[in-house]
Amino acid sequence: MPRSTNSVASRARRKKIMKQAKGYFGRRKNVWTVSKNAVEKAGVYAYTGRKQKKRNFRSLWIQRINAGVREHGMSYSKFMGEVAKKDIQLNRKVLADLAMNHPEAFKAVVEAVKK
């Protein structure tokens, strides 16, 4: 019995990768082996990037809260410790948004923590 290769599926697989490589520079967009490697590497970067995004945003929120709290004469660590002690159910994302866009509401939170 002769060897059978499923060329329809193979072609579809290659086409899928080449479509993902669309817009890449040079041979990365039109040479199969090069574009396959490029797309695989791009997938790795995308995966790690999704994890780093979470870290970066948390870091940004902390910086914004710190800046907002220092205007009211406190440090970030003392503020967050008091927030936990007073059982205020606001996360860093919300606190950072308040500090940046609603300073009067943030001031109220800081005053509640200071009491």
C-alpha positions as CSV (number, residue, x, y, z in Angstrom):
1,M,0.0,0.0,0.0
2,P,1.5,3.4,-1.0
3,R,2.3,6.0,1.6
4,S,-0.5,8.5,2.0
5,T,0.1,12.2,2.9
6,N,-2.8,14.3,3.9
7,S,-1.7,17.3,1.8
8,V,-5.0,19.1,2.4
9,A,-4.4,19.2,6.1
10,S,-0.7,20.0,5.7
11,R,-1.5,22.9,3.4
12,A,-4.1,24.2,5.8
13,R,-1.6,24.0,8.7
14,R,1.0,25.9,6.7
15,K,-1.5,28.5,5.6
16,K,-2.6,29.1,9.2
17,I,1.0,29.9,10.2
18,M,1.6,32.0,7.2
19,K,-1.5,34.0,7.9
20,Q,-0.2,34.7,11.4
21,A,3.1,35.8,10.0
22,K,1.5,38.4,7.8
23,G,3.0,41.8,8.3
24,Y,6.4,40.5,9.4
25,F,9.6,41.9,7.8
26,G,11.6,40.1,5.1
27,R,11.7,36.4,4.8
28,R,9.7,36.0,8.0
29,K,6.5,36.7,6.1
30,N,6.9,34.4,3.1
31,V,9.4,31.6,3.8
32,W,7.8,28.6,5.6
33,T,10.5,27.6,8.0
34,V,11.5,31.1,8.9
35,S,7.9,32.2,9.5
36,K,7.1,29.1,11.5
37,N,10.0,29.9,13.9
38,A,9.0,33.6,14.0
39,V,5.4,32.8,14.8
40,E,6.4,30.3,17.5
41,K,8.7,32.9,19.1
42,A,6.0,35.5,18.9
43,G,3.7,33.2,20.8
44,V,6.3,32.8,23.5
45,Y,6.6,36.6,23.8
46,A,2.8,37.0,23.8
47,Y,2.5,34.4,26.7
48,T,5.2,36.1,28.8
49,G,3.8,39.5,28.0
50,R,0.4,38.6,29.4
51,K,2.0,37.7,32.7
52,Q,4.2,40.8,32.7
53,K,1.2,43.0,32.0
54,K,-0.3,42.1,35.4
55,R,2.9,42.9,37.2
56,N,3.3,46.2,35.4
57,F,-0.2,47.3,36.2
58,R,0.1,46.4,39.8
59,S,3.4,48.4,40.0
60,L,1.7,51.4,38.3
61,W,-1.2,51.3,40.8
62,I,1.2,51.2,43.7
63,Q,3.1,54.2,42.3
64,R,-0.1,56.2,41.9
65,I,-1.4,55.3,45.3
66,N,1.9,56.3,46.8
67,A,1.9,59.6,45.1
68,G,-1.6,60.3,46.2
69,V,-1.0,59.3,49.8
70,R,2.2,61.4,50.1
71,E,0.2,64.5,49.4
72,H,-1.7,63.7,52.6
73,G,1.4,63.1,54.6
74,M,1.5,59.3,54.7
75,S,3.7,56.6,53.2
76,Y,2.3,53.9,51.0
77,S,3.2,51.1,53.3
78,K,1.6,52.7,56.4
79,F,-1.5,53.6,54.3
80,M,-2.0,50.0,53.0
81,G,-1.4,48.6,56.5
82,E,-4.1,50.8,57.9
83,V,-6.5,50.0,55.0
84,A,-6.1,46.3,55.9
85,K,-6.5,47.0,59.6
86,K,-9.6,49.1,59.1
87,D,-11.0,46.4,56.7
88,I,-11.6,48.8,53.8
89,Q,-12.5,46.6,50.9
90,L,-10.9,48.6,48.1
91,N,-8.2,47.0,46.0
92,R,-5.2,48.8,44.5
93,K,-6.8,49.3,41.1
94,V,-9.7,51.2,42.6
95,L,-7.5,53.2,45.0
96,A,-5.2,54.2,42.2
97,D,-8.2,55.3,40.1
98,L,-9.5,57.3,43.0
99,A,-6.1,58.9,43.6
100,M,-5.7,59.9,40.0
101,N,-9.2,60.8,38.8
102,H,-11.2,61.6,42.0
103,P,-8.9,63.3,44.5
104,E,-11.7,64.4,46.8
105,A,-12.9,60.8,47.2
106,F,-9.4,59.6,47.7
107,K,-8.9,62.2,50.4
108,A,-12.0,60.9,52.2
109,V,-10.5,57.4,52.1
110,V,-7.2,58.7,53.5
111,E,-9.1,60.6,56.3
112,A,-11.1,57.4,57.2
113,V,-7.8,55.5,57.4
114,K,-6.1,58.2,59.6
115,K,-8.9,58.2,62.2
